[in-house]
Amino acid sequence: MSRFPMPALTRRAFLASAAASVADAMLPVLWRSPVHAAAPQEVQLRAAPDRTRLMPGPSGEIAAWCYGGTVPGPEIRVRQGERLRVVVENGLAEETTVHWHGVRVPHAMDGVPHLTQKPIGAGERFVYEFDAVDAGTFWYHPHQRSFEQVERGLYGPLIIEEREPARVDRDVTWVLDDWRLTKSGAISEDFGNRHDIHHNGRVGNTVTINGRVPTTFAVRAGERIRLRLINAANARIFSPDFTGLQPIVIALDGQPVAPHAPDGGLVVLGPAMRADLILDMTGKPGRQVSIFDRFYEGLEYKLVDIAYSDTPLRERAPDWPLALPANPLPEPDLETASRNEVVFTGGMMGRMVAQDMGESMGPGAPGGTTRDMNSMMGGERMTQTMNSSTAWFINGIAADQARHDMKPALTLARNKNHVIAMTNATAWHHPIHLHGHSFRVISRNGQPTRHREWQDTVLVSPREKVEIAFVADNPGDWMFHCHILEHQAGGMMAVFRVA
């Protein structure tokens, strides 16, 4: 199947669900605001229907929903420590919000409808204001009907620059996305359909970089580039292979990490995840090399061509430092941490996987004994009779966003250390996102992680157990959910209370 754990899915079935086709074209206490000598940087952001050009030529323009008339929305850049104020105007015919993904904002600024704020009504405005506590690569998108609003084009990059950034020749952002287009070139209107919810989500048939089907990316030999990758897709997992280059990862989900080459040379990004890479352009002037996406075995495709100009910038790669300064995150103490078990179940083939795992794990495993796992699945049956779109469960409970009364699944003591052990007892991948916090990924299937990376979204493979650790220092009720947006809509969402 795949060189990464994947659900059993035939090539024909996957192509029927969504084809992968690409044309060859181109601190710590953050809720206590410091005294600011300068006025906040203010940005105007209007969400509204518009048109965008995905492909070159007269037929490349489609109807979409845009921030500021563009897809992606405008890149917002501030310096670490500055204060940002964003005035959001809703030009849609429905409610919306803006979530600042990965940014440790105060609870009231998190953009989750009915949990942190009243949704922004049609024609209304809302002002988001917060401090840029952490430097890094982040992004913004709606949390209201996100499975549709994000898919229609509502997303954009938020870059918080380090006070002492890594030295490079160019700082480049690539927002990766895919689109499900009809034969006429319009966005398919089958949002949130039952098949997508119960399977691997809405995977599109046209891949874009920064809102365009990519052609070539022009570089110069000897150039050093900081490439910020953001996966804004609803469900597609990207894994670019930088053929002939040696990418060095310097940050994940905005947070610095010990500089290292990615495993197998492939950068794996689940939906909502980000990676900052250092790319030294070591090819020869006038040459052209292709970058392929290789996550789905048998469905590899060319992402973009790198084209070297005839004039080199320098003879060899520069010998500049790679490491980024750390952000002000409190270090979790594992010895004093509480332990909390979370089990994900549901989806197509989920009962078979969960029962198999329950039998193999035995007493003391996540979810307890086989009887406990079966009890969770019994809860699934009961919930499904109430809501036909319900497909996914966290500890046996499926969230219903329409009811607006989600009770906390976990209550975590404030300023204390916590470990969350997550077991994926399903046949599908889940990029799990925790709002308001970053966490260390400390183990996978009982083995310590090599880099103990800070993240806010972690990709959990089928049948995998992942442990994360963090200090719950940001008070409030925080969303915890799968960022395959159809899985979230189908119930894979919960609330963690920090109190």
Residue pairs with C-beta under 8 A, 6 or more apart in sequence:
1 8
1 9
1 297
2 295
2 296
2 297
3 264
3 294
3 297
4 237
4 239
4 268
4 295
4 461
5 429
5 461
5 462
5 463
5 464
6 296
6 297
6 429
6 462
7 200
7 349
7 427
7 428
7 429
7 462
8 349
8 427
9 200
11 298
11 299
14 203
14 296
14 299
15 299
17 195
17 196
17 199
17 200
17 203
18 178
18 180
18 202
18 203
18 204
18 205
19 205
20 178
20 203
20 205
20 207
20 236
20 293
20 296
20 299
20 301
21 205
21 206
21 207
21 301
22 206
22 207
22 213
22 214
22 301
22 302
22 303
23 55
23 206
23 213
24 215
24 302
24 305
25 55
25 56
25 212
25 213
25 214
25 215
26 209
26 212
26 213
26 214
26 215
26 216
26 217
26 304
26 305
27 133
27 328
28 328
28 329
28 330
28 471
28 473
29 473
30 104
30 105
30 106
30 130
30 131
30 133
30 474
31 106
31 107
31 474
31 475
33 83
33 131
34 131
36 83
38 82
40 82
40 83
40 84
40 85
40 129
41 78
41 82
41 83
41 84
41 85
42 85
42 86
42 87
43 74
43 76
43 84
43 85
43 86
43 87
44 68
44 86
44 87
44 89
45 67
45 68
45 73
45 74
45 86
45 87
45 88
45 89
45 98
46 67
46 68
46 69
46 88
46 89
46 90
46 91
47 65
47 66
47 67
47 88
47 89
47 90
47 91
47 92
47 96
47 98
47 142
47 154
48 65
48 66
48 69
48 91
48 92
49 63
49 64
49 65
49 66
49 91
49 92
50 63
50 64
50 65
50 66
50 69
51 61
51 62
51 63
51 64
52 61
52 62
52 64
52 66
52 70
52 71
52 153
52 211
53 60
53 61
53 62
53 212
54 60
54 61
54 62
54 179
54 181
54 206
54 208
54 211
54 212
54 213
55 212
55 213
56 213
56 215
59 185
60 185
60 213
62 181
62 185
62 186
62 187
63 186
63 187
64 71
64 152
64 153
64 187
65 92
65 149
65 152
65 153
65 154
66 73
66 153
66 154
67 73
67 74
67 154
67 155
67 156
68 74
70 211
71 153
71 155
71 211
72 153
72 155
72 156
72 157
72 175
72 177
72 210
72 211
72 232
73 140
73 154
73 155
73 156
74 156
75 156
75 157
75 158
75 159
75 173
76 84
76 86
76 140
76 156
76 157
76 158
76 159
77 159
77 160
77 161
78 84
78 132
78 159
78 160
78 161
79 132
79 160
79 161
79 163
80 132
80 133
80 134
80 135
80 160
80 161
80 162
80 163
81 131
81 132
81 163
82 131
82 132
83 129
83 130
83 131
83 132
84 128
84 129
84 130
84 131
84 132
85 127
85 128
85 129
86 98
86 127
86 128
86 129
87 125
87 126
87 127
88 98
88 120
88 125
88 126
88 127
88 128
89 124
89 125
90 96
90 120
90 121
90 122
90 123
90 124
90 125
90 126
91 123
92 122
92 149
93 122
94 122
94 144
94 145
95 113
95 119
95 120
95 121
95 122
95 144
96 119
96 120
96 142
96 144
96 149
96 154
97 111
97 112
97 113
97 117
97 119
97 120
97 126
97 142
97 143
97 144
98 111
98 126
98 128
98 140
98 141
98 142
98 143
99 110
99 111
99 112
99 140
99 141
99 142
99 143
99 435
100 109
100 110
100 111
100 128
100 130
100 138
100 140
100 158
101 138
101 139
101 140
101 141
101 272
101 433
101 456
101 457
102 136
102 138
102 139
102 253
102 254
102 274
102 438
102 456
102 457
103 130
103 132
103 133
103 134
103 138
103 158
103 160
104 133
104 134
104 436
104 437
104 438
104 474
105 128
105 130
105 436
106 130
106 474
106 476
107 116
107 436
107 474
107 475
107 476
107 477
107 478
108 116
108 117
109 116
109 128
109 129
109 130
110 116
110 117
110 435
110 436
110 476
110 478
110 479
111 117
111 128
111 142
111 143
112 143
112 435
112 479
113 119
113 143
113 144
114 404
115 406
115 477
115 479
115 495
116 476
116 477
117 126
119 144
120 126
132 160
133 327
133 328
134 160
134 254
134 255
134 327
134 328
134 329
134 438
135 160
135 161
135 162
135 163
135 165
135 254
135 324
135 325
135 327
136 160
136 251
136 253
136 254
136 255
136 256
136 274
136 276
136 327
137 157
137 159
137 173
137 228
137 229
137 230
137 251
137 253
137 254
137 274
137 276
138 157
138 158
138 159
138 160
138 254
138 274
139 155
139 156
139 157
139 158
139 175
139 230
139 232
139 272
139 274
140 155
140 156
140 157
140 158
141 149
141 150
141 154
141 155
141 156
141 232
142 149
142 150
142 154
143 479
146 485
146 488
147 191
147 192
147 202
147 234
147 485
147 486
147 488
147 489
148 191
148 192
150 232
150 234
150 485
151 179
151 180
151 187
151 191
151 202
151 234
151 485
152 187
153 211
155 175
155 177
155 232
156 175
157 173
157 175
157 228
157 230
159 173
159 228
160 254
162 324
162 325
163 325
164 325
165 171
165 226
165 324
166 226
166 250
166 278
166 320
166 321
166 322
166 323
166 324
167 224
167 318
167 320
167 321
168 224
168 225
168 226
168 278
168 320
169 223
169 224
169 225
169 313
170 223
170 224
170 225
170 226
171 225
171 226
171 228
172 225
172 226
172 227
172 228
173 210
173 228
173 230
174 209
174 210
174 227
174 228
174 229
174 230
175 209
175 210
175 211
175 230
175 232
176 207
176 208
176 209
176 229
176 230
176 231
176 232
176 233
176 238
176 269
177 204
177 207
177 208
177 211
177 231
177 232
177 233
178 203
178 204
178 205
178 206
178 207
178 208
178 233
178 234
178 236
179 187
179 204
179 205
179 206
179 207
179 208
180 187
180 188
180 190
180 202
180 203
180 204
180 205
180 206
181 187
181 188
181 204
181 205
181 206
182 188
190 196
191 202
192 389
192 486
192 489
194 388
194 389
196 202
196 235
196 486
197 389
197 391
197 392
197 486
197 487
197 489
197 490
198 347
198 348
198 391
198 490
199 347
199 348
199 428
200 235
200 428
200 429
200 484
201 234
201 235
201 271
201 484
201 485
201 486
201 487
202 234
202 235
202 485
202 486
203 233
203 234
203 235
203 236
204 233
204 234
204 236
206 213
207 213
207 214
207 236
207 293
207 301
207 303
208 214
209 303
209 304
214 303
214 304
215 304
215 305
216 288
216 304
216 305
216 306
216 307
217 304
217 305
217 306
217 307
218 307
218 309
219 225
219 281
219 283
219 306
219 307
219 308
219 309
220 281
220 285
220 308
220 309
220 311
220 312
220 313
221 281
221 282
221 283
221 284
221 285
221 308
221 309
221 312
221 313
221 314
222 280
222 281
222 282
222 312
222 313
222 314
222 315
222 316
222 317
222 318
223 280
223 281
223 313
223 314
224 278
224 279
224 280
224 281
224 317
224 318
224 320
225 278
225 279
225 281
226 250
226 276
226 277
226 278
226 279
227 247
227 276
227 277
227 278
227 279
228 274
228 275
228 276
228 277
229 238
229 240
229 267
229 269
229 274
229 275
229 276
229 277
230 274
231 237
231 238
231 269
231 270
231 271
231 272
231 273
231 274
232 271
232 272
233 271
234 271
234 484
234 485
234 486
235 271
235 484
235 485
235 486
236 271
237 268
237 269
237 270
237 271
237 295
237 296
237 429
237 431
237 459
238 267
238 268
238 269
238 293
238 295
239 266
239 267
239 268
239 269
239 293
239 294
239 295
240 266
240 267
240 291
240 292
240 293
240 294
240 303
241 265
241 266
241 291
241 292
241 293
241 294
242 265
242 267
242 277
242 279
242 291
243 289
243 290
243 291
243 292
244 282
244 283
244 289
245 279
245 280
245 281
245 282
245 283
245 289
245 306
246 261
246 265
246 280
246 282
247 261
247 262
247 265
247 267
247 277
247 278
247 279
248 259
248 260
248 261
248 277
248 278
248 322
249 257
249 259
249 260
249 261
249 262
249 267
249 275
249 276
249 277
250 256
250 257
250 259
250 276
250 277
250 278
250 322
250 323
250 324
251 257
251 274
251 275
251 276
251 324
252 273
252 274
252 275
252 276
252 453
252 454
252 455
253 273
253 274
253 438
253 454
253 455
253 456
253 457
254 274
254 276
254 327
254 438
254 456
255 327
255 329
255 438
255 453
255 454
255 455
255 456
256 323
256 324
256 325
256 326
256 327
256 454
257 451
257 453
257 454
258 323
258 451
259 278
259 322
259 323
260 450
260 451
262 268
266 294
266 295
267 275
267 277
268 295
268 459
269 275
270 429
270 431
270 457
270 459
270 483
271 431
271 457
271 483
271 484
271 485
272 431
272 433
272 457
272 483
273 431
273 455
273 457
273 459
276 324
278 322
280 317
280 318
281 306
281 308
281 313
281 317
282 317
283 289
283 306
283 308
284 308
285 308
285 309
285 310
285 311
285 312
286 308
286 309
286 310
287 308
288 305
288 306
288 307
288 308
289 305
289 306
290 302
290 303
290 304
290 305
290 306
291 302
291 303
291 304
291 305
291 306
292 300
292 301
292 302
292 303
293 300
293 301
293 303
294 300
327 438
327 454
329 438
329 454
330 471
330 473
331 471
332 417
332 418
332 419
332 439
332 440
332 469
332 470
332 471
333 417
334 417
334 419
334 442
334 469
336 416
336 417
337 416
337 417
337 418
337 419
337 469
338 412
338 413
338 416
338 417
338 418
338 419
339 419
339 421
340 410
340 412
340 418
340 419
340 420
340 421
341 366
341 367
341 395
341 421
341 423
342 366
342 394
342 395
342 409
342 410
342 420
342 421
342 422
342 423
343 366
343 367
343 373
343 376
343 394
343 395
343 396
343 422
343 423
343 425
344 392
344 393
344 394
344 422
344 423
344 424
344 425
344 426
344 430
344 432
344 460
344 482
344 492
345 354
345 373
345 376
345 377
345 380
345 392
345 393
345 396
345 425
345 426
346 380
346 391
346 392
346 393
346 398
346 426
346 490
346 491
346 492
347 391
347 392
347 426
347 427
347 428
347 487
347 490
348 427
348 428
349 426
349 427
350 425
350 426
350 427
351 377
351 380
352 427
353 425
353 426
353 427
353 462
353 463
354 373
354 376
354 377
354 425
354 426
355 370
355 373
355 374
355 377
357 365
357 367
357 373
357 423
357 425
357 463
358 365
358 367
358 369
358 370
358 372
358 373
358 374
358 425
359 370
361 367
361 373
362 369
362 370
363 369
365 423
366 421
366 423
366 465
367 373
367 376
367 423
367 425
373 425
375 396
376 393
376 395
376 396
377 396
379 393
379 396
379 397
380 390
380 393
380 396
380 398
383 390
383 393
383 397
383 398
383 491
384 390
384 398
387 398
387 400
387 491
389 489
389 490
390 398
390 400
390 490
390 491
391 398
391 487
391 490
391 491
392 398
392 426
392 482
392 487
392 490
392 491
392 492
393 491
393 492
394 409
394 480
394 491
394 492
394 493
394 494
395 409
395 494
397 409
397 494
398 490
398 491
398 492
399 406
399 481
399 491
399 492
399 493
399 494
400 406
400 491
401 489
401 493
406 493
406 494
406 495
407 495
408 477
408 494
408 495
408 496
408 497
409 480
409 494
409 495
409 496
410 420
410 494
410 496
410 497
411 496
411 497
411 499
412 418
412 472
412 496
412 497
412 498
412 499
413 472
413 499
414 472
414 473
414 475
414 498
414 499
415 471
415 472
415 473
416 471
416 472
417 469
417 470
417 471
418 469
418 470
418 471
418 472
419 442
419 467
419 468
419 469
420 439
420 467
420 468
420 469
421 465
421 466
421 467
422 432
422 458
422 460
422 465
422 466
422 467
422 468
423 464
423 465
424 430
424 460
424 461
424 462
424 463
424 464
424 465
424 466
425 463
426 462
427 462
428 462
428 484
428 487
429 459
429 460
429 461
429 462
429 484
430 459
430 460
430 482
430 484
430 487
430 492
431 457
431 458
431 459
431 460
431 482
431 483
431 484
432 457
432 458
432 459
432 460
432 466
432 480
432 481
432 482
432 483
433 456
433 457
433 479
433 480
433 481
433 482
433 483
434 456
434 468
434 470
434 478
434 479
434 480
434 496
435 478
435 479
435 480
436 474
436 476
436 478
436 498
437 456
437 470
437 472
437 473
437 474
437 478
438 454
438 455
438 456
438 470
439 454
439 455
439 456
439 458
439 468
439 469
439 470
440 452
440 453
440 454
440 468
440 469
440 470
441 449
441 452
441 453
441 455
441 458
441 466
441 467
441 468
442 448
442 449
442 452
442 467
442 468
442 469
443 449
443 465
443 466
443 467
444 464
444 465
444 466
444 467
445 464
445 465
446 465
455 468
457 483
458 466
458 468
460 466
472 496
472 498
473 498
474 498
475 498
475 499
476 497
476 498
477 495
477 496
477 497
477 498
478 495
478 496
478 497
478 498
479 493
479 494
479 495
480 493
480 494
480 495
480 496
481 488
481 492
481 493
481 494
482 488
482 492
482 493
484 492
